């Protein structure tokens, strides 16, 4: 058996981004793949998994010191904290622990890919300059995305390896147990609404219903991430990656309702964290009624994330033409992305 000379270390292997990245790497049949996460994973013929506490430098050293053959680090790990400021220390420490350990032992390391987001542009604070560009000025700290990039910039000086920063919008995928999975959240919200005989009502701010939005398909993101990591012209740069089209919820929401064979009703601002908190018993009924897979209700969706996304009553999009100018020409229609991912959730018996 020929040993593959490209070895990917995917950090955050079970997330909506990391899991789809591993799937894509497996599809290419060009990589040896190692997945890292707190939960570990089930080994396949193409991917081996390691359970690692990335916040523990000693555990990182013990678990990763044997990975002398790694050529590419794909970093997509994230730990949630209550405030923006509290996000910095753990998320910077995890990246630092991984890079410091692998860099010491993997002499053939070629590239470190860092998953970022529009928080770099201050998109989470309020109305920001749109379309956001990679060359836009940074905002006042704290911001862990920026600290992570600055760490890589400093660490890379004088080294043979390079880095890239990948900046998606809200990511669409089907991974379970991920706090930032909007597609899953909408699917569960629609399923429960339908079971209660209710229309599919947009629960966000009135202004959010008409603001301009974009999202990033996890599969598209995986392909763009590998493209940037394997092209020397992309070295030491950041790239916005999005589907390539824009939408307003006011146009897309009724079409999503139609997918679920539901009516709509005028938007009503509703805190999902509150109104969905007592729906676990109902979900158990739904699960048994339709023979769904036995996933815990609390692991299906982060209602706080939904409240966050549906509160954006301002335009939320970036300029992704830099990647296209440099050779990444793929795109995907957002409406079709939602339908395809809903279909996948049905196939997996996550929703009826």
N, C-alpha and C positions, 0 to 999 in steps of 0.2 A: 504493500500500500504506500503510495507516494505521500510524503509529508507536505502539507500546504505551507508555502512560505509567507503567507499573510495570516497573522494570528490576531484576532480581535478580542479585546477585553471589554465587554459591555457592562458598564457599571450602572446599576438601576435596571436590572434585567427583567423584572416583573412589571414594570410600569407600562403605561399606554405607549410611551415612546420606545423604551428599551425592548419590550417584547416584540414590537413590530419590526424594529431594527434587526433583531436576531432572526426573525422569519425571513427578512429580505436577504441577509447574509447567507442563510442556509440555502435559499433559492439560487443564489449565484454559483454555489458549489465551488467557490474559490477560496474559502476561508476556513481556518480552524477557529472555533468560537468558544469563549469562556464567558459565562454569565455570572455576574456578581450581584448579590442582594442580601438583605437581612434575613429573608425567608428561604434562601437557597432555591432549588428547583430540581426537577426530574431530568436526569441526563437523557439526551437523545443520541442518535448516531453521529450527529454533527456538532452538538453543543454539550459542553460539560458545565455544571453549575457549582459555585462555591457560596457558602453561607458565611458572610463576613460582617462584622460590626465596624463600619467605616469610621466611626467616631473614636475607636480604640486603636491608637497607633501600634500597640503591641500585637493586637489581634490581626491587624493588617499585615504586619511584618511576618507573623507566623503563617498566615494563609496565602500570602502573595509572593513570598520570597522565592518560591520554586518556579514562578512564571517567567523564566529567563528568555522564553521564546516570543513574548508578546511584541508585536510590531505596531499595533494601533490601539489606543485607548479611546473608547467611545463613552463619554461621561454624560449620563442622563439621570443621575441620582438626585433626590430631593427629600428634605425633611421639613415638615410643616412646623411652624411656631406661631404663637398668638399675635405677634406684632412684627412689622417689617424689620425693626432693629434686631429683634431676637433671631431672625433668619440668618444673619450674617455668620455668626460664629460656627454653628454646626455645619452649614453648607460649605463654608470655606474650608473647615477642618477636614471634611470628608474628601474633598478634591485634593487637598494638600497631602493627606495620608496616602492616597492611592498613587499620585504622581511621584512623590518622594520614594515610595517603596519600589515601584516598577522601574523608575529611572535608574535606580542603583543596580538592579539585577538584569534588566533587559537591555543588553548592549545594542540590539538591533531596532530599538524603538524609533519609529519614523514619524508618528503623528499623535497628537492629543486633540480630540474633538470635544468641544464643550457645548452642551445644550444650554441655551439662554432663553430669551423671550423679550417681549416688548416692555417689560419692566425697566430695561436699560434706558428706554426713552421716557420713563415716568408715566407710562400708560395707565398704571394702576392708581395713580393719584387723582387724575381728572383729565380734562381736555388737554391733549398734547398736540404738537405739530404733526399734521398728517398731509401727505404720506410721510411717515418717519423714514429717514435714511440712515444707513450705517455710519455716515460721516457726521451725524447730528451730535451736538454737544451733550455730554453727560449731565446728569442732574445731581443735586446735593445728596450726599450719602445720609443714612446707610442704604446700601443696595448690594446684595450678595452677588448678583450677576456681574456687576462691575468689579468687585473685589476678586472674584474668581478669574476674570479675564486678566486683571492686572497681575495676579499671581503667575499665570501662565506666561505673560509677556516677560516678566522678570526672570522666571525660571528658565526660559528658553534661550536667553542670551548666551551666545557662544556654543550652543548645542547643535547636534545634527538633526534632532527632531523639530517638527514645526507644530503649530496649533491652528485651529479654526474655531470660530464662534458661530453657532447656528441659532438663528432667532426666528422661531415660528410664532404664529398667532396662537389662539386657542386650538388645541390639537384634538382631532377627531379619531377615535379608535374604539376598540372593543375590550381592552384589557380590564379585568376585574380588580377590585381592591385598590383602585387608584383615585386619589382625591380630586384629580382635575380631568374628569372624563365627561365632557358636556353631552356627547351623544348618548351615553348610558343614562345620564340624568334625565334627559328629555324622554327617553324611551320608558323609563320607570314612571315618571310623572304622567305620561300619556296613558300608560297601562292602568294606573290607579284611577286616574280621572275617568277613563272609559268604564271601568268596573263599577264606579259610583254613579254612572249614568250622567256624567257631567260633560260639557264641551271642553275642548282643549283651550284653556284660557292662558294667554301670556301673563306671567306673574311678575314681570319686572316693572321698572319705572316707565311712565308714559313716553318720555323722551327716548328711552332705549329702543322702543318699538320701531322708531323711524330713523335712528342713527345708522350710518354706514358701517358695515362690519365685514370682516373676512375671517376665515379659519384655515387651518392647515391639516390636511389628511395625513395620518400617521404613516401610511405607505409612501406617499410622496415625500414626506419628511425623511424617511429612512433612505430613500434613493438619493436625495439631495445631500444628506449627511455623508454618505459613502463617497459620493462624487467629490465633495469638497476635501475629504480626507485623503483621496488618492490622486489628486491633481496638483502638481507642484505649483501651478500658477495661482492656486488658492491659498498658498501658505501664509500663515500669520495674518489672517483677515477674518472679518465677520460678514455673515450673509443673512439677510431677511429671506425667509422661505414661507410662502403662502400658496394657496391653491391657484391663484391667478385671476380670480373674479371677486366681485364685491356683491354684497346683498344687504337688504334691510329685513329685519324680522317681520315687519308688516307685510312683506310679500312672501317670505319663506314660511312663516308660521302656519298660514292656512293650508299650504301645500303639505306640510308635515302632518297637520290634522287629517287631511285627506288620505294620506298614506295609512293612517290608523283607522280610517273610516269613521272619523269624528267630525262634529261641527265645531265651530269656533264661537267665541263670545268676546265682547270688548275686553281689552287688557285691564287687569286689576292688580295693582301692586300688592303682592302677598309675600311675606317672609317665609320662604320655603323651609328654613330651619325650624319654624314654628308649626306650620300647617302639615308638614310631612313627618313630624317627630312621632306621632301616634299611629302611624300606618303599618307598623310591623305586623300586627295581627291580621290586618287585611291582606298584606302581601303573602302571608302564610296560606290564607284561603285561596288566593290567586294561584299560588305555586301548586297547590294540590289539585285545584280545579282543572288546570291546563297541563299538568304533568311536567312542570318546569324543573330545571336543575336546582339542586338544593344549595343555593347561595344565600348567605345571611343578608338580610335586608340592609343592615348597617354598613355592609361592605360594597353595596351596589352603587351608591351615589353619595356624593358630598353635597348636601343641600346648601351648605355655606358657600361653596364654590358657585353654585347656581345663583344664589343671591348676589354674589360678586359680579358675575358676568352680566346678569340681567339688570344690573344697576348702571351700566355704562350708557348714560344718556348723552354720549358724545361720540363722534366718529372714531373708529378704532381700526386703523389699517396702516400698512407700511408700503414702501416702495421696494419691490423684490426684483427690480430690473437688473440689479448688479449681477446676480447669479445668472440671469439669462444672457447678459452681455458676455459673460465669461464661459458660457457653454452649457448651462443646465436649462434645458428648454421644456421640461415636462410641466404639465398643469393638470388640474382635475376640476370638473364642474361641482361646485359645492352642493347644490341640491341633490345631484346624483350620489355624491359621497354619503349624505345622510341616509338615502334610501338603501344604498349598498350595505352600510354599517347596521342599519336596522334589520335588514335581511339576515346579516351574519348573526346578530343577537337572537333572532328567531331560530336560526339553524342550530345554534348552540343551546336552545331552549332556556335562554335567560329571560326572554319575554314571550308571551303567547303569539 
